[in-house]
Amino acid sequence: MEKLHTPVLLSEVLAGLNPQPHESYLDLTAGYGGHASEILAVTQQYKTSILVDRDEFAVKYLKQEFPPALKIIHTDFYNAVLQLLQCGQTFDLILADFGVSSPQLDMEERGFSFRHEAPLDMRMDRRQTRTAYDIVNKTSERELADILFKYGEIPSGRAHMLARVIVHHRPINTTVELAELIRVRIHGHFNTHPATQVFQAIRIVVNSELEQIENTLPLLPQLMNPGGRLGIITFHSLEDRLVKNFLKEATSQGEESPLTIINKKPITAESEELVINPRARSAKLRLAQRN
């Protein structure tokens, strides 16, 4: 299949999950199928495997590229997990990649990136009503400052300053307008654009990303067969902290622990991958096995 998105840590995921023929596979964030295509090429198990994504464009692509026997669910991963638990389904392999896919970033009209002039949108699922425009233009100054501090990991003083500037310049309609406003107000030299953390914070809130992760993680062991393997990829410290704490809790109950950690330290991309795919620089992979 043609790859629209380069999957991060692909060789590490394959080594860690160690797929075997006939094993069932659940991909909770299938995106454009980069990881799924390689894993399913080994397992050849389409009838009992499931791909999940809440992005309509990704779902359409997956349905075109994979055999009809493979079930594809168009919803967020938390609701997918609830549905699967209700049906009593379990899997040998589970993967969750919490990153934003390259096509989402590169599709100008989606408003995820400030490299393109676009409406403030950032919805992973365009069926929902709340957009980045609503966060930027309709939240109070105090709430906006809290969002930037909590989800953008921006120092408190700067978060309040930026919130004040944003509120003063409303309405703000486009990605470039917002990014340029921030760039002008923040002086100094940065390795990344000073608007990067602001966009991260807004995107997280628009898509309820951390709530989704926090609610989903404790349910995952119930979806795993004995000996089943779980892989989780995160892209910033807020996500990784949730995963790290979940695994610590799930493996600290002695013989009653549902999981065993496979890798004590998170796995990161090798230099060779970073040359090909710079977006992998912040990716961390954590692995666990069902007891």
PyMOL commands that set and color helices and strands:
alter all, ss='L'
color gray80, all
select helices_A, chain A and resi 10-17+34-43+56-65+77-87+102-106+108-110+132-138+141-151+156-168+175-185+196-206+209-223+237-250+254-256+271-276+278-282
alter helices_A, ss='H'
color red, helices_A
select strands_A, chain A and resi 25-27+50-53+71-74+91-97+224-234+259-261+284-290
alter strands_A, ss='S'
color yellow, strands_A
deselect
rebuild
show_as cartoon
